Amino acid sequence: MRNINMDVLRGIAVLGLMFMNAYYFGVFEYGYVTSATPSVADKFINIINLVFIDGRFRTLFCLLFGAALTIQLQRWQSIDALHKRLKVLAFIGLAHGFLLWAGDILFIYACAGWLALKFSHEPNDKIVRMGMLFLLLGALSSFLLAFIEPELLPVTRDSAAFLEAYNAAFSSYLAGFMSNMLMFIIMIIAVPLITLWMAGGLMLIGMYLYKQKIFANGLTREQLNFIVPAALGFTVLRLAVEPNTHVLMVALAEPFSWFAALAMATLYIHILVKYVKNNPEKCLVLQQAGRMSLTLYLMQTVIFLVCFKVMFPEWVLSFDRINYWLLIAGVVVFQLVFCKVYTQLFRYGPCETVWRKLSR
């Protein structure tokens, strides 16, 4: 029987990714850059981001990916078939990253999935221990690497450094393309240093949660008594170091964010599982989005590239957070309508179909 809860969660995750990714389609290396005098709304949305969004949906996606690997392994009884699917996903990710957008997650997920599968037959307690160990390893690496560039100056849209990066990236399509390729090479270098361990650790924890039936039944009271304080504690710590340009605070921000995201994403799973209860009549359009997550993810790249790189490059210099959110809301509505119409005509999304055929 298909796990409807996971489809809904995957739909929420792929749509939620936009609330962080959209900032990085302008000048990738800077992401969102505030104006010299940020509004109250800008500051408020930043707090909402830090508490409910930052890393939460990426983490949720990793947990779901790990759970899906477990389901597929149980169904197919063949690790070679999964390796082939991951290999195809890696090539899709490389093409996506080099040709379109350096923020690609597909290549990272393929590599992390390969790592997670090496522990898929281990006892549950070892799976979760290895998952936490990998997360700690990635967090330590992130913490230490933050000290490489100790001088951190506040950057606004009026800053010379930001304007120089903007002009370099937008001087021509070729310049933008070469800048994107360089950024993606840096992202690939970061895979064995940080992101492989972060994503791999989360996927192992996702495997553990699935085997513990968290995706079917939610958390127990004992588990909630642990997760809720963890979510609150790490979120408070993350807020405490924001904003700050001191190198130690910057170095601590990413690890705090990781563990806050893990606890919050686990709470999101619990809340949605208790609401949906594996009922195929609930959140139907989100189920459809979840089954077309690869298509929607790649579609988001195309939409934002057209907006920020082709039609309205000046948005990068003028958009506040509220403008990004309004744009994202429009894309969410468009993608949900697309899912509703498309699934009445076809069973699988176009990118899912290609992935399936190439993986045979």
N, C-alpha and C positions, 0 to 999 in steps of 0.2 A: 504493500500500500504506500502511495506517495505521501511524503511528509509535507502537508500543506503549510504547516507552521514555517518550515524552512523556505518555502517559496515566497511567502509574505515577507519574511525577514530579509531575504535576498533582494526583493524588490525595494524595500525601504533602504537597504544598504547602498544599492547602485544609484538611487536617486539622491540619497543623502551625501554621497561622495562629492556631488557638485558644490555643496556649500563650503568645501575647502578647496577643491581643485580649480574652481573658476578663477580664483585670484592669480593663478600661475600661468594663465594663457597670454598675459601681457609680457612683462619682463620676468622670465621664469626664475632667475636667480634671486629676485627680490620678493616675489609673491605680492601680497597686498602691501602697499606703501601709503601711509596716511597723509593727509594734507598737513600743512604747517599748523593749522588750528582745527583739530578734529572736533566734530560736533558731539553733543551729548549722545545722539543716536548712534554715532560711530563707536563711541566708548561702550555703550550698552550692548550693542551687537557683538563687540569683541568679547565681552564677558559671557554672553550666551554661547559664543563659539567655544570658549575655553571650557565651559561647564558641560555643554551638551553635544558639541559637534567635533571639536578638534581631535582627530584620530579615532573617534568613536565608530564611525561607519567603515573606515578602513579596517579597524580591528574586527568589527562584526563580519566583514567580508572574509577575513582570514579565518575566523572561527568557523564560518559556514563552509569555507573551502576545505578545511580539515575534516569536518563532518562529512562532506560530500565524498572525499577520498575514501573514507571508511565505508560508506554506503556502496560505492562503486566496487571496492575491493571485495566486499561481501557478496555482491551480485555476480561479478565476473569471475571471482576466484583466480584472477590473473594479474600479477603485478606488472607484467610486460605490457599488457594493454593500457594500463594507466601510465606507464612510462612513455608510451607512444603519444598518448593524449597530451601529456605534459610537454613533450618535445615539440609537438605542433603548436601548443600554446606559447612556448618560448619563442618560436619563429614569428608568430603573430605579434608578440610583444616587441621583438626587435624591430620589425617593420614599422609598427606603430610608433615606437620611441624614436627611431632614426628619421623617419619620413614625416611624422606629424608632430608629436608632442613628447618632450623629454620626461614628463611626469608619469610615464607608463608604469603600470603595476603588474601587467600580465607576465613579463619576463621574470620579475621577482617572484611572483606566485608560482610559476613553473619550477624555478630553482628551489624554492622553499618546499613545494610539494614533493619534489624528488627527495629532499632531505627528510621530510616528515615520514615518507613511506618506509624509510629504513627502520623506523621504530614502530610501525603500525601493528606488528604482531607481538609486541611486548605487553606485559601485564599493565593494567590501567594505572597502577601507582607509579610505575616506571615512566609511562608515557607523560603523565602530568609533571613528574619531577624533571624529565628532560626538557619539557616545554618551558618550565620556569627557569631552568638553567640556561637555556638558549636566550630567553628574554633578558636575564641578568647579564649574560655575556654581551648581548647587543647594547644594553643600557650602559654598561661599563665602557665599551668601545666608543659609544656616542659621547659619553661624559669626557673621556680623555681627548678625543679628537677636537672637542670644543676649545681646548686650550691652545691649539695650533695658531689661531688668529685671535690673540688676546685683546687687541684694540678694537672695540666695537662702538662706533659713533651712531647716534640717532639719525635715521634717514627719513626724509619727507619727499613729497613729489617735487619740491623746489630744490632739493639737494643736487649739487653738481654731479655727484657720483651716479645718482639715479637717472638724471637727464642724459648723461653720457651713455649709460647702458641702454636707455630707451632709444636714443638716436642711432646707436650702433645696430640694435636689433631691428629697427624699422626703416633703416636707410634704403633698403631694397629687399625684395623677396629672397634673393640669394643670401644676403647678409643674415636675414632671419633664419633661413634654412641652416646655414653654417653654424650660427649661434645655438640653434636647437640641437644639432648633432654634437657639438662640444659639450653642452649640458648633459646630454644623454650618456656620453662617454663617462663623464664624472659620476653620473648615477650608477652606471655599471660597475665602476671602480668601488663604489660604496656597497655593492651587493655583498661581497665576502667580508667586508669590514663591519657592517651594521645591519643592513636590511634583510639579509639572508637569515640571520639569527632571530631578528624580531619576527618576521613573517613565519619562519619555520617553527618558532616557539609557540606562536599563536595557533598555528594549524594543529600542532600536537595537542594543545589545550582544547581545541575544537573537537579533535578525535575523542578526547577524554569526556568532554561534555556530552557528545553523542552517545557514547557507550554507557554513560550514566543516565541516559534518557532525559537529559535536561531539555533537549529540543522537542520532546514529546510531552513531558509532564511539568517542566519548570523546575525551579529550585525548591529544596526543602527548607523548612524554617531554620534549621541549623546552618544551612548554606547561606541563607539570606542574612542571618545574624553576623556572618563573616563578610559578605560581599558589600552590604550597605555601608558599614563603617569604613571599609577599604575605599569605596567610591568617594565618600565624603572626605576622608583624610587626604587622599592623593589629589583630589580636586582642589582642596584648600591650599595644599602645598604648591600646586601649580599656579594658583591665583596669587600666592604670596610672592612669587618671583617674577610677576608680570605687572608693569613693564620694568625692565632693569637691563642696563648695559654692562653691569659688572660681569666679568668672565665666569666667575663661579656660579652666579645665578643663572646665566645663560646655559652653562653646562648642565645644571640641575633641571632645567625646564623640560628638556626632552624626556629623560627618564621618568620624571613625575607625570608627564603627559601620557606616556606609554601605559603606566600601571593604572592611572585614573581611567584611561580609555578601556582597558581590559575589564575593570570592575563595572564601569558604566555599560559597556556593550553586553556584559553578562546579565545585567539588570534589564536591559532592553529585551533580551531574549526571553527572560522570565515573564515580563509584562505582556509581550506579544503572544507567547505560548498560552498564557492564561486567558487571554482575550480570544484568540482565534480557535483554540481547542481542536485543531486539525479539521475544522469544518470547511468543506470545499465551497460553501456558499458565502463565506465571510471574506471581505477584502479581495474580491475576485480580480479587480484590475491590478492590485499589487502582486497577486499570484502570477498574473500574466507577465508583469514586469520582471518578476524574479526568474521566470523561465526564459526570459530574453535578456538577461543581464549583460552578456557579452555584446550583443547588438546595441543595447542602450548605452553602454560605456563608450564604445567606439563612436557612436552617433554624437555623444556629448562632445567629444574631441572635435569632430567636424563642425558642429554648431558654434562652439566657442572660438575655434580658429577663424571661421568665416567672420564672426562678429568682431573679434579683437585684432586680427591680422589683416583682414581684407576690407571689410565695409566700414568699420568704425574704430580705427586705431587710436583716435583721440580719446576714446573712453578710458584708456589706461591712465591718462593724465587727469581725468575729471571724476571718475567713479569713486564714490564713497561706498561703504559696506552696504548701505540700504539699496543702492543702485544695483550692486551685484545680486543682492537677494531678490529684487524684483525681476531681474533678468532670469535668475535661476527658477523662480516660481513659474515664469512663462514657459521655460524649457520643460519643467516637471509636467505641467498641464499638457503640453504638446506630446511628450513621450507617453503619458498615460493614454491619451486619445489614440496615438499611434498603436500602442499595444492592443487596445480594445478593438480597433479595426483590423489590424493585421492578424490577430489570432482567430478571427472569424473566417479567414481565408486560408491560413496555413497553420500547421501544427508546431513547427519550430521556427525560431527567428532566423534571418538570413545568415548571420555570422555563426550561429550555433549549427546550422546546416553545413556550412563550409568546414567548421571544426570537426564535426562528426565524420564527414566524408574523408577528410585528410587523415583522420586518425584510424581508419580501417586498415 
